[in-house]
Amino acid sequence: RDRHALQQGERITLHEHAVGAGRGLIYIRSEYPAAIQTLRTAVDIARVDGWLGADVLGSGRAFDVRVVEGAGSYVCGEETAMLESLEGKRGMVRPKPPIPALHGLFGRPTLVHNVLTLAAVPRILTDGPAAYQALGVDRSRGTQVFQLAGNVARGGIVELGFGVSLRELVEDFGGGTRSGRPVRAVQVGGPLGAYLPESALDVPMDYEALAAAGGLLGHGGVVVFDDTADMAAQARFAMEFCAVESCGKCTPCRIGSTRGVEVIDRINAGIDRDRNLELLEELCEAMTDGSLCAMGGLTPLPVRSALRHFPEDFEPDKPEREG
């Protein structure tokens, strides 16, 4: 979204007024320096215009916002790990309870919101809930910012109402694959999202429909793969990503992901394939049930979806494909 969706007037100050907060923090990973600078400029403009500061618009209320640069940890997208990072500590997940709304940043009650939530509220208040509800389907209302990436002809960002089909996003907005080859798989929802086959492209992009299809919407990321992609390699990448990005606090995530990489390597090498497939499923179950947060709990989703939809890529005599 445009930075001014957060900066213009009521966008963020509304939330301060609603909950009586005195300070707001916008947390951005260090990998996005352009976004960090853009938001800092937006905050400066809001301060000059009187929406932030010691006396917001002459109301006698003080509220200010600071943009904080994260240290680059993926797991800090989890709210309690983010709070640890904001306190200057290593980004590690906190046990719950207590929840941040009761015991959050520096022990004080804290609300943690995605910026898309903050950007949507003023429109609902201005146009009314019916206008907002007119966008979307079923229980998924409003809009989602979808990000098209991977092997796609026209990568970029498109904001649409929930319910648009995955096929429309990939083919109409994305223009199909950049290579011109057929779509083989699409990963929806970020690196912890499921790999969906081409036959699932007609699924509506909303929370309920994607869950029914065995996936998740996540942050709306859409990564396209053509028919040269090796989905066993992608399953391995999911485990490797978790092993690298895990905060290390819980054993199922820290150890399970590392063992997962090793097991998939043995499967791909044709070593005791059946037993290692069983072991991989056991690892996935342990990670799903025993991890403290979604980092370890959702990593099995792309692995299991690759096994379910592309079992031929885990065969010892599979055709040569790219990773």
C-alpha positions in Angstrom: 0.0 0.0 0.0 1.0 3.6 -0.4 2.9 4.9 2.6 0.3 7.6 3.1 -2.3 5.0 3.9 -0.5 5.0 7.3 0.7 8.6 7.2 -2.4 10.7 6.2 -4.1 12.2 9.2 -6.4 9.8 10.9 -4.7 6.6 9.7 -2.6 5.9 12.7 -3.7 8.5 15.1 -7.2 7.0 15.1 -5.8 3.9 16.8 -4.0 5.9 19.4 -7.2 7.7 20.2 -9.2 4.5 20.4 -6.8 2.7 22.9 -5.2 5.7 24.6 -1.7 4.9 23.5 1.1 7.4 23.8 3.6 5.8 21.4 3.6 3.8 18.2 6.4 1.7 16.7 6.6 0.6 13.0 8.8 -2.5 12.8 10.5 -3.2 9.4 13.2 -5.7 8.6 16.6 -4.3 7.7 16.4 -6.0 4.3 14.1 -3.3 3.1 16.1 0.0 3.3 14.0 1.8 0.7 10.8 1.1 2.6 12.4 2.1 5.9 13.4 5.5 4.5 10.1 6.0 2.8 8.2 5.4 6.1 10.5 7.6 8.1 9.9 10.4 5.6 6.1 9.8 5.9 6.4 10.0 9.7 8.3 13.3 9.5 5.6 14.7 7.3 2.9 13.6 9.7 4.7 15.3 12.5 5.1 18.5 10.6 1.4 18.4 9.8 0.4 18.1 13.4 -0.8 14.5 13.4 2.0 13.4 15.6 3.8 15.1 18.5 3.2 16.6 21.9 -0.1 18.1 21.0 -1.9 16.3 18.2 -4.0 18.8 16.3 -4.3 20.9 19.4 -6.1 18.2 21.2 -3.9 18.2 24.2 -3.0 14.5 23.6 0.5 13.4 22.9 1.3 10.6 20.4 4.4 9.9 18.4 5.5 7.2 16.0 9.0 5.8 15.5 10.2 3.5 12.6 12.4 0.7 14.0 14.8 -1.3 11.9 14.8 -5.0 12.6 18.0 -7.1 12.6 16.9 -9.4 9.8 15.3 -12.3 11.5 12.3 -13.9 9.8 10.9 -15.2 13.0 10.5 -11.7 14.3 7.3 -11.6 12.2 5.9 -13.5 15.2 4.5 -10.9 17.6 6.3 -11.9 20.8 9.7 -12.4 19.0 9.1 -8.9 17.5 8.6 -7.5 21.0 11.9 -9.2 22.1 13.7 -7.5 19.2 12.2 -4.1 20.0 13.5 -4.5 23.5 17.0 -5.0 22.1 17.1 -8.7 22.8 17.6 -11.7 20.5 14.4 -12.3 18.6 13.0 -15.4 20.4 9.4 -16.4 20.8 7.8 -15.9 24.2 5.5 -18.5 25.8 1.9 -17.6 26.0 0.1 -16.6 28.3 0.6 -13.8 29.0 -0.5 -12.3 25.7 1.0 -9.0 24.5 -2.3 -7.1 25.1 -1.8 -7.8 28.8 2.0 -8.0 29.1 3.8 -6.8 26.0 6.6 -4.3 25.2 8.7 -3.7 28.4 5.9 -5.4 30.3 3.2 -3.0 29.3 0.0 -3.7 27.5 0.7 -3.7 23.8 -1.3 -4.1 20.6 0.5 -5.7 17.7 -1.2 -5.1 14.3 -0.3 -5.7 10.7 -0.1 -2.3 8.9 -2.9 -3.5 6.6 -5.2 -3.6 9.5 -4.4 0.0 10.5 -4.8 1.2 6.9 -8.3 -0.4 6.6 -9.9 1.1 9.7 -10.4 4.7 8.5 -12.1 3.5 5.3 -14.5 1.5 7.3 -15.3 4.4 9.6 -15.6 6.8 6.6 -17.6 4.7 4.1 -19.3 2.4 6.6 -19.0 -1.3 7.1 -21.4 -2.2 4.3 -19.1 -0.6 1.7 -16.1 -2.5 3.1 -18.1 -5.8 3.3 -19.1 -5.4 -0.3 -15.5 -6.3 -1.2 -14.6 -9.9 -0.6 -16.5 -13.1 0.0 -17.9 -15.2 2.8 -15.9 -14.4 6.0 -13.0 -12.8 4.1 -14.0 -9.2 3.6 -12.2 -6.2 2.3 -9.0 -6.3 0.1 -5.7 -8.1 0.2 -2.4 -6.9 -1.3 -1.1 -9.8 -3.4 2.5 -10.0 -4.3 3.3 -11.8 -7.6 6.8 -13.3 -7.8 8.9 -16.2 -9.0 8.6 -17.5 -12.6 6.0 -15.0 -13.6 6.0 -12.6 -16.6 4.8 -9.6 -14.7 5.8 -9.6 -11.1 4.5 -6.9 -8.8 1.8 -6.0 -6.4 -2.0 -5.9 -6.9 -4.7 -5.0 -4.4 -8.0 -6.8 -5.0 -11.0 -8.0 -3.0 -10.8 -11.4 -1.4 -12.2 -14.1 -3.6 -10.3 -13.4 -6.8 -9.1 -16.8 -8.2 -5.4 -17.8 -8.1 -5.6 -18.3 -11.8 -6.7 -14.8 -12.4 -3.8 -13.5 -10.4 -1.2 -15.7 -12.1 -2.5 -15.6 -15.7 -4.4 -12.2 -16.1 -2.3 -10.0 -13.8 0.9 -12.0 -13.9 0.8 -12.9 -17.5 1.7 -16.6 -16.9 5.2 -17.8 -16.5 8.2 -15.7 -17.6 9.7 -18.8 -19.3 6.6 -19.3 -21.4 6.3 -22.9 -20.0 3.3 -24.3 -18.3 2.6 -23.5 -14.6 3.4 -26.5 -12.4 3.0 -25.2 -8.9 2.2 -22.0 -7.0 3.2 -21.3 -3.4 0.7 -19.1 -1.7 1.3 -17.3 1.6 5.0 -17.0 1.9 7.8 -19.6 2.5 5.5 -21.4 5.0 2.7 -21.7 2.5 1.6 -24.8 0.6 2.7 -25.7 -2.9 -0.6 -25.9 -4.9 -0.7 -27.7 -8.3 -1.9 -26.2 -11.6 -5.2 -28.0 -11.1 -5.9 -25.8 -8.0 -5.5 -22.5 -9.8 -9.2 -21.9 -9.7 -9.3 -21.8 -5.9 -10.6 -18.4 -4.6 -8.0 -16.4 -2.7 -9.7 -16.1 0.6 -9.0 -17.6 4.0 -11.6 -20.3 4.1 -11.3 -21.5 0.5 -7.5 -21.8 0.7 -7.7 -23.6 4.0 -10.1 -26.1 2.5 -7.6 -26.6 -0.4 -4.9 -27.4 2.1 -3.2 -24.0 2.0 -3.1 -20.7 3.7 -3.4 -17.1 2.5 -0.7 -15.7 4.8 0.6 -12.3 3.7 -0.8 -12.8 0.2 2.5 -13.8 -1.5 2.2 -15.8 -4.7 5.3 -17.5 -6.1 5.0 -19.3 -9.5 6.9 -22.3 -10.7 6.9 -23.7 -14.2 7.1 -27.4 -15.2 10.9 -27.6 -14.8 10.7 -27.1 -11.0 11.8 -30.0 -8.8 9.2 -30.0 -5.9 11.3 -32.3 -3.8 14.0 -29.6 -3.9 11.4 -27.1 -2.9 10.3 -29.3 0.1 14.0 -29.5 1.1 14.2 -25.7 0.8 11.2 -25.3 3.2 13.0 -27.4 5.9 16.3 -25.6 5.2 14.7 -22.2 5.5 13.2 -23.1 8.9 16.6 -24.5 10.1 18.3 -21.2 9.2 15.6 -18.9 10.4 14.5 -20.7 13.6 15.0 -18.8 16.8 16.1 -22.0 18.4 14.0 -21.9 21.4 11.9 -25.0 20.9 13.3 -28.4 20.0 10.7 -29.5 17.4 11.5 -26.5 15.2 15.3 -26.3 15.9 16.1 -30.0 15.6 13.1 -31.1 13.5 14.0 -28.8 10.6 17.6 -29.8 10.5 16.7 -33.5 10.6 14.1 -32.8 7.9 16.8 -31.6 5.5 18.8 -34.7 6.2 15.8 -37.0 5.7 14.8 -35.4 2.4 18.4 -35.7 1.2 18.3 -39.4 1.9 14.9 -39.7 0.0 16.3 -37.9 -3.0 19.4 -40.1 -2.9 17.1 -43.2 -2.9 18.4 -44.4 0.5 15.8 -46.5 2.3 13.1 -44.4 0.7 10.0 -45.9 2.3 11.3 -45.7 5.8 12.6 -42.2 5.3 9.2 -41.1 3.9 7.6 -42.4 7.1 10.2 -40.6 9.2 9.6 -37.4 7.3 5.9 -37.6 8.1 6.7 -38.2 11.8 9.0 -35.2 11.8 6.3 -33.1 10.2 3.8 -34.2 12.8 6.2 -33.5 15.7 6.9 -30.0 14.4 3.2 -29.2 13.8 2.1 -30.4 17.2 5.1 -29.3 19.4 6.4 -26.0 18.0 5.9 -22.9 20.1 5.0 -20.7 17.1 4.0 -20.9 13.4 7.7 -21.0 12.3 8.0 -24.6 13.2 4.3 -25.4 13.2 3.7 -24.4 9.6 7.0 -25.5 8.0 5.5 -29.0 7.4 2.8 -27.4 5.2 4.9 -26.9 2.1 6.7 -30.2 2.7 3.5 -32.2 3.0 1.9 -30.4 0.0 4.8 -31.2 -2.2 4.6 -34.9 -1.1 0.8 -35.0 -1.7 0.7 -33.1 -5.1 4.0 -34.1 -6.6 4.9 -37.6 -5.3 6.7 -38.4 -8.5 9.5 -35.9 -7.6 10.4 -38.0 -4.6 10.9 -41.2 -6.7 14.4 -42.4 -7.4 13.9 -42.5 -11.1 12.3 -39.0 -11.4 13.1 -36.9 -14.5 15.8 -34.3 -14.2 14.4 -31.0 -13.1 15.7 -27.7 -11.8 15.8 -27.0 -8.0 
